[in-house]
Amino acid sequence: MQAYESLPAAPASSVDDDSTATRRDAGTTESSRANRGWWDRNADDYQVEHGTFLGDDRFVWGPEGLDEVEAELLGPAEELAGRDVLEIGAGAAQCSRWLAAQGARPVALDLSHRQLQHALRIDGGAVPLVEADAGALPFLDGSFDLACSAYGALPFVADPVRVLREVRRVLRPGGRFVFSVTHPVRWAFPDEPGPEGLSVSASYFDRTPYVEQDEEGGAVYVEHHRTVGDRVRDVVAGGFRLVDLVEPEWPAWNTQEWGGWSPLRGNLIPGTAIFVCERD
Ligand SMILES: C[S@@+](CC[C@H](N)C(=O)[O-])C[C@H]1O[C@@H](n2cnc3c(N)ncnc32)[C@H](O)[C@@H]1O
């Protein structure tokens, strides 16, 4: 494993220090450009803060710590061998490394060059990496048996149906796509781990994106809100059948906070929604 300090220098992150948060529209191009920059600038901090919890070769679906070993949302682990799997918004490709250990053939795709440099740091290039936007997948039709995404891309894109259609296109018939996102109900609450995060402060039905912007008003980070119903309709419009919607409960062993996700809130309200989808 390459030492963390041996990576080339990361882009400066001072732009984020001067940013202000607001709710306003943000389209596909602006969201993509802002998030590529944000993840490039913040990948180092993300991996330092969460790398141990994620593990170099574990498949964790979100801050609750639900592990694919127990969840088997992609199917029984013993049936993963020989399967072509696309991981979208892979970050440092921790999930792909677990899939490879099961005998699958993963490809880890991410928008952020810096996140993928962390994948290289961890395994020296053992997992194939692709730098691309989830809205325009650089693969032929029917290239994969399975696709997965743990908080990658779907929370950040303005047009989730476009991503779902792309994933459907590159999946073979009968293929499964499983993705996790922030549970939509969380958008009605302040993103705080303590008691202040338990009182409704905004409308659940307000789809206006969360945008952090620089002094000129240019977006430097964007998240898009969809209600549960919106997500279900997106899955169907993308050409999939929804076969399960998993809301992981906060386990007693997990005492760690991750941003607004905490044991306090996790015991009372859902924090993650995992959509299990299949194409015909
Ligand atoms: C919260 S991280 C999750 C990374 C990884 N799945 C994990 O669990 O650590 C979100 C990832 O999605 C990537 N991402 C955001 N928008 C994307 C897009 N439009 N296409 C591909 N990746 C995107 C980011 O670069 C980032 O690495």
The ligand as a Tripos MOL2 file, in Angstrom:
@<TRIPOS>MOLECULE
LIG
   27    29     1     0     0
SMALL
NO_CHARGES

@<TRIPOS>ATOM
      1 C1        -20.1380   10.1080   -0.4260 C.3       1 LIG1
      2 S1        -18.9260    9.6450   -1.6380 S.3       1 LIG1
      3 C2        -19.1610    7.8980   -1.6420 C.3       1 LIG1
      4 C3        -17.9350    7.1810   -2.1240 C.3       1 LIG1
      5 C4        -17.9350    5.6870   -1.8290 C.3       1 LIG1
      6 N1        -19.0230    5.0170   -2.4810 N.3       1 LIG1
      7 C5        -17.9650    5.4940   -0.3270 C.2       1 LIG1
      8 O1        -18.9100    4.8700    0.1680 O.co2     1 LIG1
      9 O2        -17.0340    5.9680    0.3390 O.co2     1 LIG1
     10 C6        -19.6900   10.1740   -3.1680 C.3       1 LIG1
     11 C7        -18.8520    9.8880   -4.3930 C.3       1 LIG1
     12 O3        -19.6600   10.1240   -5.5460 O.3       1 LIG1
     13 C8        -18.8550   10.7430   -6.5330 C.3       1 LIG1
     14 N2        -19.7240   11.4460   -7.4820 N.ar      1 LIG1
     15 C9        -20.4700   12.5590   -7.2730 C.ar      1 LIG1
     16 N3        -21.1420   12.8950   -8.3750 N.ar      1 LIG1
     17 C10       -20.8260   11.9800   -9.3200 C.ar      1 LIG1
     18 C11       -21.1930   11.7990  -10.6860 C.ar      1 LIG1
     19 N4        -22.0450   12.6370  -11.2920 N.pl3     1 LIG1
     20 N5        -20.6790   10.7520  -11.3680 N.ar      1 LIG1
     21 C12       -19.8150    9.8950  -10.7570 C.ar      1 LIG1
     22 N6        -19.4150   10.0210   -9.4680 N.ar      1 LIG1
     23 C13       -19.9210   11.0560   -8.7540 C.ar      1 LIG1
     24 C14       -17.9360   11.6470   -5.7520 C.3       1 LIG1
     25 O4        -16.7890   12.0110   -6.4830 O.3       1 LIG1
     26 C15       -17.6320   10.7930   -4.5320 C.3       1 LIG1
     27 O5        -16.4740   10.0160   -4.6950 O.3       1 LIG1
@<TRIPOS>BOND
     1     1     2 1
     2     2     3 1
     3     2    10 1
     4     3     4 1
     5     4     5 1
     6     5     6 1
     7     5     7 1
     8     7     8 2
     9     7     9 1
    10    10    11 1
    11    11    12 1
    12    11    26 1
    13    12    13 1
    14    13    14 1
    15    13    24 1
    16    14    15 ar
    17    14    23 ar
    18    15    16 ar
    19    16    17 ar
    20    17    18 ar
    21    17    23 ar
    22    18    19 1
    23    18    20 ar
    24    20    21 ar
    25    21    22 ar
    26    22    23 ar
    27    24    25 1
    28    24    26 1
    29    26    27 1
@<TRIPOS>SUBSTRUCTURE
     1 LIG1         1 GROUP 0 **** ****
